[in-house]
Amino acid sequence: MILRFPLPLHLHLHLNQLSVPNSLSPKRFITPHIFSHHPPLRSLHRTVPVLRVSSSYPAGLDETDIELGRLLSLLPEEMRRRVSEHPEVQMLIEVVMDLGRKPLARFPSGDFVISEYPITVEDIQYATAQVGDFAVDNRAGISRTLHRISAIRNRKGTIIGLTCRVGRAISGSAKLLQDLVQDGSSLLLIGPPGVGKTTIIREIARMLANDYNKRVMIVDTSNEIGGDGDIPHAGIGTARRMQVPNSDMQHKVLIEAVENHMPQVIVIDEIGTKLEAMAASTIAQRGIQLVATAHGITIENLISNPSLEMLVGGIQSVTLGDEEASRRGVQKTVLERKGPSTFSCAVEIISKTQLRIHRSLEATVDAILSGRLPNVEVRKMKSQEQEEILQKGPVINSPLENGGEIMLEDAPERADVQTRQDESPLMLPIDMLEDSWEHRLPLRLFCYGVRHHHPTTESNL
C-alpha cells in the first residue's frame, strides 16, 4: 500500500531528523541530502539532483539545468519526477498549479498532467514560501534566476493558483538583429505574449554591453530581464539594471535612469501605458538608443492603440482640399502621422525563429495610413543549425555575418493601377536597384498606352 502525504510534512520529517532549520533557501532545498541519505557532493554542479534526466541527456548539468532545477524544487517530489522524466523537459514552458485541480506542465507539444492528485493548500503554501515576495502585480521570482512565478488570488487575497514560468537566457537569440543593433538604431519589438520578446531584448542588452562596450541601463519592471534578487542574472552581461518598485512608476524610473546614470542605451520591457510612451519619446529626443517591447501582433495594432500610438509618431485626422484629394485619389478626410516616431526600426516577431523587419518605422506607418503595403524584410533562423536562411523572394545583400541572407517580402498585387504604381521598383533601396542585374531580380514594367483616334486606323499605340 502506498500512502501519499503532503510534501511539506514529508520534508519536515526529514529535516527534523537532519536537524536542519525549517526556513530553507532554494539552494538548500535542492541539495541531495534532503531527498536521500547520500552525503552532499562538493561541486555545485553535482549538488542539484532535481533534474533526473533520462539517459538521452548528458550526465553533467550546466547553468540552465541548475536554474531549471531551482524552479522544479517548488513542486512536490512526485510532480518533480514526472516533469524530469518527460522527453521535452529541456523545453518546459511553464507549470500550472490550481487549487483542487490536477497540475499541468506545458511543453511545445502540449499540456502534460504531472500528478493524478489535485493541488492542496499545503502544496501552494510550500511553493510560495520558497520564492520572493509577490509585488502589486502578483509576480515573484527565484533569486538569481529568470523564472517568473505569477499568483492567482481569491477575493480575500489568498493565493489559490500559481503559474511557474520558465525563464532562459538563450545566447544567439538576437543574431537576426545584430546589424540593426550595431548601427545604433532604436528598436521596437512587437509580438504576442510568450513569443520570446523578453529573451531577445535580454540578449540585445548583453550584446550592446559586452560586444560593443556601450553603457546599457535596463529598466526592469517585473525583474524578467535581469532576474529576481539584488544581483542581476549573468544573462545581461555587464549591463546595469534598475528595478521598478511599482509598475505605475516605470515612466518615472525611465527618466531617472537618463538623468542620473548617463546611459547610451535604455532597455525597456513591455511599454503599455501612455505615460511610458511619453517617457520613451522624451528619451529618444535626447539621442539615446532605445530597445523596447510592446504587446501586439503587427504595426497596425500600435496605430489603433490610443495609448501606444505615440510610439509610431501619433495619428491625426487631416482634411484635404478638393484639388489635393482629387490628385491623391482619396477622400477629403485622411489619417496622417502627426510627428516623428520614437523608434527608427520595428520588428514583428512572427515566431521564435522568424522575424519581420521594418527598417523605417515612419515609412511603414505612412504606407499603412495611405492604404499601401509597406516594404519589409523577413528573416528566419534554422533552429538546429542556427543560421539564417531564405525561404522565398528575391535575395539582397546582407550585412550579417556567417553567410546570413535576408529576403524582401513580395507584397500581394492589387487590382488598382495607382497602388501598383506606388509599389514600383523606385521605392526599393538604392543598393538593391544597383545590384538588381547582378542578383537577377525580377524587373516589373507597367506600360501605359495612349489611344489615338484617327479616321484611317484604329490601332492602339
For each residue, the residues with C-beta under 8 A, 3 or more apart:
1:
2:
3:
4: 78 117
5: 9 10
6: 9 10 76 120 122 123 126
7: 10 11 76 77 122 123 126
8: 11 12 122 125 126
9: 5 6 12 13 122
10: 5 6 7 13 14 77
11: 7 8 14 15 34 126
12: 8 9 15 16 22
13: 9 10 16 17
14: 10 11 17 18 34
15: 11 12 18 19 20 21 22 24 34
16: 12 13 19
17: 13 14
18: 14 15 33 34
19: 15 16
20: 15 24 28 34
21: 15 24
22: 12 15
23:
24: 15 20 21 28 29 130
25: 28 29 130
26: 29 30 70 73 130 142 143
27: 30 31 70
28: 20 24 25 31 34
29: 24 25 26 34 73 130
30: 26 27 34 47 48 49 50 69 70 73
31: 27 28 34 40 47 48
32: 35 36 38 40 41 47 49
33: 18 36 37 38 39 40
34: 11 14 15 18 20 28 29 30 31
35: 32 49 77
36: 32 33 49
37: 33
38: 32 33
39: 33
40: 31 32 33 47
41: 32 46 47
42: 46 47
43: 46 47
44: 47 48 66
45: 48 60 61 62 66
46: 41 42 43 61
47: 30 31 32 40 41 42 43 44
48: 30 31 44 45 51 61 65 66 69 70
49: 30 32 35 36 52 69
50: 30 68 69 70 72 73 80 84
51: 48 61 65 68 69 72 84 89
52: 49 81 84 85
53: 56 57 65 84 89
54: 57 85 87
55:
56: 53 87
57: 53 54 90
58:
59:
60: 45
61: 45 46 48 51 65 66 69
62: 45 65 66
63: 66 67 234
64: 67 68 90 168
65: 48 51 53 61 62 68 69
66: 44 45 48 61 62 63 69 70
67: 63 64 70 71 145 146 147 167 168
68: 50 51 64 65 71 72 89 90 92 166
69: 30 48 49 50 51 61 65 66 72 73
70: 26 27 30 48 50 66 67 73 142 145 147
71: 67 68 74 95 142 145 147 164 166
72: 50 51 68 69 75 80 83 84
73: 26 29 30 50 69 70 80 130
74: 71 126 127 130 131 149 164
75: 72 79 80 83 95 97 103 114 127
76: 6 7 79 80 115 123 126
77: 7 10 35 80 81
78: 4 81 82 114 115 117
79: 75 76 82 83 95 103 114 115
80: 50 72 73 75 76 77 83 84
81: 52 77 78 84 85
82: 78 79 85 86 105 112 114 115
83: 72 75 79 80 86 89 92 95 105 114
84: 50 51 52 53 72 80 81 89
85: 52 54 81 82 89
86: 82 83 89 92 105 107 112
87: 54 56
88: 91 92 107 108 109
89: 51 53 68 83 84 85 86 92
90: 57 64 68
91: 88 107 108
92: 68 83 86 88 89 95 105 106 107 166
93: 106 107 108 165 166 194
94: 105 106 163 164 165 166
95: 71 75 79 83 92 103 104 105 106 114 162 163 164
96: 103 104 105 106 161 162 163 164
97: 75 103 119 123 124 127 161 162 163 164
98: 101 103 119 152 160 161 162
99: 118 119 120 121 124 160 161
100: 118 119
101: 98 118 119
102: 113 114 115 116 117 118 119
103: 75 79 95 96 97 98 113 114 115 119
104: 95 96 111 112 113 114
105: 82 83 86 92 94 95 96 111 112 114
106: 92 93 94 95 96 110 111 112
107: 86 88 91 92 93 110 111 112
108: 88 91 93
109: 88
110: 106 107
111: 104 105 106 107
112: 82 86 104 105 106 107
113: 102 103 104 116
114: 75 78 79 82 83 95 102 103 104 105
115: 76 78 79 82 102 103
116: 102 113
117: 4 78 102
118: 99 100 101 102
119: 97 98 99 100 101 102 103 123 124
120: 6 99 123 124
121: 99 124 125
122: 6 7 8 9 125 126
123: 6 7 76 97 119 120 126 127
124: 97 99 119 120 121 127 128 159 160 161 162
125: 8 121 122 128 129
126: 6 7 8 11 74 76 122 123 129 130
127: 74 75 97 123 124 130 131 149 162 164
128: 124 125 131 134 140 149 151 159 162
129: 125 126
130: 24 25 26 29 73 74 126 127 142
131: 74 127 128 134 140 141 142 149 228
132: 140 141 142 143 228 229
133: 140
134: 128 131 138 139 140 149 151 159
135: 138 139 140 222 246
136: 246 247
137: 222 247
138: 134 135 150 151 152 153
139: 134 135 148 149 150 151 222 223
140: 128 131 132 133 134 135 148 149 150 151 228
141: 131 132 145 146 147 148 149 223 227 228 229
142: 26 70 71 130 131 132 145 147 149 228
143: 26 132 227 228 229 231
144: 227 228 229 231 233
145: 67 70 71 141 142 167 227 228 233
146: 67 141 167 168 169 202 224 227 233 235
147: 67 70 71 141 142 164 165 166 167 228
148: 139 140 141 164 165 167 222 223 224
149: 74 127 128 131 134 139 140 141 142 162 163 164 165
150: 138 139 140 162 163 165
151: 128 134 138 139 140 159 161 162
152: 98 138 159 160 161 162 163
153: 138 156 157 158 159 160
154: 157 158 160
155:
156: 153
157: 153 154
158: 153 154
159: 124 128 134 151 152 153 162
160: 98 99 124 152 153 154
161: 96 97 98 99 124 151 152
162: 95 96 97 98 124 127 128 149 150 151 152 159
163: 94 95 96 97 149 150 152
164: 71 74 94 95 96 97 127 147 148 149
165: 93 94 147 148 149 150
166: 68 71 92 93 94 147
167: 67 145 146 147 148 198 224 227
168: 64 67 146 199
169: 146 199 202 203 206 233 234 235
170: 173 199 203
171: 203
172: 175 203 386
173: 170 196 199 200 203
174: 177 178 181 200 201 203 204 207
175: 172 178 381 386 388 400 404
176: 355 379 381 388 400 404
177: 174 180 181 187 200 204 347 355 357
178: 174 175 181 182 207 400 401
179: 182 183 398 399 400
180: 177 183 185 187 345 347 357 359
181: 174 177 178 185 187 204 207 208 212 291
182: 178 179 212
183: 179 180
184: 289
185: 180 181 289 344 345
186: 284 289 290 291 342 343 344 345
187: 177 180 181 204 290 291 292 343 344 345 346 347
188: 290 292 293 294 311 342 343 345 346 347 361
189: 197 200 201 291 292 293 294 346 347 349
190: 293 294 295 296 297 298 299 301 302 346 347 348 349
191: 195 196 197 293 295 296 297 348 349
192: 195 295 296 297
193: 295
194: 93
195: 191 192 349 351 352
196: 173 191 199 200 349 352
197: 189 191 200 201 269 293 349
198: 167 201 202 224 225 269 293
199: 168 169 170 173 196 202 203
200: 173 174 177 189 196 197 203 204 349
201: 174 189 197 198 204 205 225 267 269 291 292 293
202: 146 169 198 199 205 206 225 226 235 236
203: 169 170 171 172 173 174 199 200 206 207 235
204: 174 177 181 187 200 201 207 208 267 291
205: 201 202 208 209 216 218 225 236 237 239 265 267 291
206: 169 202 203 209 210 235 236 237 239
207: 174 178 181 203 204 210 211 212 237
208: 181 204 205 211 212 214 216 239 265 289 291
209: 205 206 212 213 214 215 216 236 237 238 239
210: 206 207 213 237 238
211: 207 208
212: 181 182 207 208 209
213: 209 210
214: 208 209 264 265 289
215: 209 240 261 262 263 264 265
216: 205 208 209 238 239 240 263 264 265 267
217: 239 240 241 242 257 261 263 265 266 267
218: 205 225 226 232 236 239 240 241 242 267
219: 242 244 250 253 254 257 266 267 268 269
220: 223 224 225 226 241 242 243 244 269
221: 224 244 247 250 269 270
222: 135 137 139 148 244 247 269 270
223: 139 141 148 220 226 227 228 229 243
224: 146 148 167 198 220 221 269
225: 198 201 202 205 218 220 236 241 267 269
226: 202 218 220 223 232 233 235 236 241 243
227: 141 143 144 145 146 167 223 232 233 235
228: 131 132 140 141 142 143 144 145 147 223
229: 132 141 143 144 223
230:
231: 143 144
232: 218 226 227 236 239 240 241
233: 144 145 146 169 226 227 236
234: 63 169 237
235: 146 169 202 203 206 226 227
236: 202 205 206 209 218 225 226 232 233 239 241
237: 205 206 207 209 210 234
238: 209 210 216
239: 205 206 208 209 216 217 218 232 236 267
240: 215 216 217 218 232 261 263
241: 217 218 220 225 226 232 236
242: 217 218 219 220 253 256 257 261
243: 220 223 226
244: 219 220 221 222 247 249 250 253
245: 249
246: 135 136 249
247: 136 137 221 222 244 250
248:
249: 244 245 246 252 253
250: 219 221 244 247 253 254 268 273 276 279
251: 254 255 273 275 276 278 279
252: 249 255 256 279
253: 219 242 244 249 250 256 257
254: 219 250 251 257 258 266 268 276 279 280 283
255: 251 252 258 259 279 282 283
256: 242 252 253 259 260
257: 217 219 242 253 254 260 261 263 266
258: 254 255 261 262 263 266 283 286 288
259: 255 256
260: 256 257
261: 215 217 240 242 257 258
262: 215 258
263: 215 216 217 240 257 258 266 288
264: 214 215 216 288 289
265: 205 208 214 215 216 217 288 289 290 291
266: 217 219 254 257 258 263 283 288 289 290 291
267: 201 204 205 216 217 218 219 225 239 291 292
268: 219 250 254 271 276 280 290 291 292 293
269: 197 198 201 219 220 221 222 224 225 292 293
270: 221 222 293 294 295
271: 268 276 277 280 292 293 294 308 311
272: 276 294 295 307 308
273: 250 251 276 277 307
274: 277 278 306 307 308 310
275: 251 278 279
276: 250 251 254 268 271 272 273 279 280
277: 271 273 274 280 281 307 308 310 311 342
278: 251 274 275 281 282 310
279: 250 251 252 254 255 275 276 282 283
280: 254 268 271 276 277 283 284 290 292 311 342
281: 277 278 284 285 310 311 342
282: 255 278 279 285 286
283: 254 255 258 266 279 280 286 288 290
284: 186 280 281 288 290 342 343
285: 281 282
286: 258 282 283
287:
288: 258 263 264 265 266 283 284
289: 184 185 186 208 214 264 265 266
290: 186 187 188 265 266 268 280 283 284 342 343
291: 181 186 187 189 201 204 205 208 265 266 267 268
292: 187 188 189 201 267 268 269 271 280 343
293: 188 189 190 191 197 198 201 268 269 270 271
294: 188 189 190 270 271 272 302 308 311
295: 190 191 192 193 270 272
296: 190 191 192 299 301 302 305 308
297: 190 191 192 301 348
298: 190 301 348
299: 190 296 302 303 312 346 348 358 361 364 365 368 374
300: 303 304 368
301: 190 296 297 298 304 305
302: 190 294 296 299 305 308 309 311 312
303: 299 300 309 312 315 365 368 369
304: 300 301 309
305: 296 301 302 308 309
306: 274 309
307: 272 273 274 277
308: 271 272 274 277 294 296 302 305 311 312
309: 302 303 304 305 306 312 313 314 315
310: 274 277 278 281 313 314 342
311: 188 271 277 280 281 294 302 308 341 342 343
312: 299 302 303 308 309 315 337 341 342 343 361 362 365
313: 309 310 337 338 339 340 341 342 362 365
314: 309 310 337 338 339
315: 303 309 312 335 336 337 338 369
316: 335 336 337 338
317: 333 334 335 336
318: 333 334 335 336
319: 332 333
320: 324 325 328 330 332 333 334
321: 324 325 332
322: 325 326 332
323: 326 327
324: 320 321 327 328
325: 320 321 322 328 330 331 332
326: 322 323 329
327: 323 324
328: 320 324 325 334
329: 326 418
330: 320 325 334 370 371
331: 325 334
332: 319 320 321 322 325
333: 317 318 319 320
334: 317 318 320 328 330 331 369 370
335: 315 316 317 318 369
336: 315 316 317 318 366 369
337: 312 313 314 315 316 341 362 365 366 369
338: 313 314 315 316
339: 313 314
340: 313 362
341: 311 312 313 337 344 361 362 365
342: 186 188 277 280 281 284 290 310 311 312 313
343: 186 187 188 284 290 292 311 312 346 361
344: 185 186 187 341 360 361 362
345: 180 185 186 187 188 357 358 359 360 361
346: 187 188 189 190 299 343 357 358 361 364
347: 177 180 187 188 189 190 355 356 357 358
348: 190 191 297 298 299 355 356 358
349: 189 190 191 195 196 197 200 352 355 356
350: 354 355 356 378
351: 195 354
352: 195 196 349 383
353: 380 381 382 383
354: 350 351 378 379 380 381
355: 176 177 347 348 349 350 378 379 380
356: 347 348 349 350 376 377 378 379 409
357: 177 180 345 346 347 376 377 378 379 406
358: 299 345 346 347 348 361 363 364 374 376
359: 180 345 377
360: 344 345 363 364
361: 188 299 312 341 343 344 345 346 358 364 365
362: 312 313 337 340 341 344 365 366
363: 358 360 366 367 374 375
364: 299 346 358 360 361 367 368 374 375 376
365: 299 303 312 313 337 341 361 362 368 369
366: 336 337 362 363 369 370
367: 363 364 370 372 373 374 375
368: 299 300 303 364 365 371 372 374
369: 303 315 334 335 336 337 365 366
370: 330 334 366 367 422
371: 330 368 419
372: 367 368 419 422 423
373: 367 411 412 423
374: 299 358 363 364 367 368
375: 363 364 367 408 411 427 428
376: 356 357 358 364 408 409
377: 356 357 359 406 407 408 409
378: 350 354 355 356 357 391 393 407 409
379: 176 354 355 356 357 388 404 406 407
380: 353 354 355 388 389 390 391
381: 175 176 353 354 386 387 388 389
382: 353 385 386 387 388 389
383: 352 353 386
384:
385: 382
386: 172 175 381 382 383
387: 381 382 402 403 404
388: 175 176 379 380 381 382 398 400 402 403 404 405 406
389: 380 381 382 405
390: 380 393 395 405 406 407
391: 378 380 407
392: 407 410
393: 378 390 407 408 409 410
394: 407 408 410 439 441 442
395: 390 405 406 407 439
396: 406 407 408 429 431 432 435 439
397: 431 435
398: 179 388 404 405 406
399: 179
400: 175 176 178 179 388 404 406
401: 178 404
402: 387 388
403: 387 388
404: 175 176 379 387 388 398 400 401
405: 388 389 390 395 398
406: 357 377 379 388 390 395 396 398 400
407: 377 378 379 390 391 392 393 394 395 396
408: 375 376 377 393 394 396 428 432
409: 356 376 377 378 393
410: 392 393 394
411: 373 375 423
412: 373
413: 420
414: 419 420
415:
416: 419 420
417: 420 421 446
418: 329 421 422
419: 371 372 414 416 422 423
420: 413 414 416 417 423 424 446
421: 417 418 424 446
422: 370 372 418 419 427
423: 372 373 411 419 420 427
424: 420 421 427 444 446
425: 428 433 436 443 444
426:
427: 375 422 423 424
428: 375 408 425 432 433
429: 396 432 433
430: 433 434
431: 396 397 434 435
432: 396 408 428 429 435 436 441
433: 425 428 429 430 436
434: 430 431
435: 396 397 431 432 438 439
436: 425 432 433 439 440 441 443
437: 440 441
438: 435
439: 394 395 396 435 436
440: 436 437
441: 394 432 436 437
442: 394
443: 425 436
444: 424 425
445:
446: 417 420 421 424
447:
448:
449: 460 461
450: 461
451: 460 461
452: 460 461
453:
454: 457 458
455:
456:
457: 454
458: 454
459:
460: 449 451 452
461: 449 450 451 452
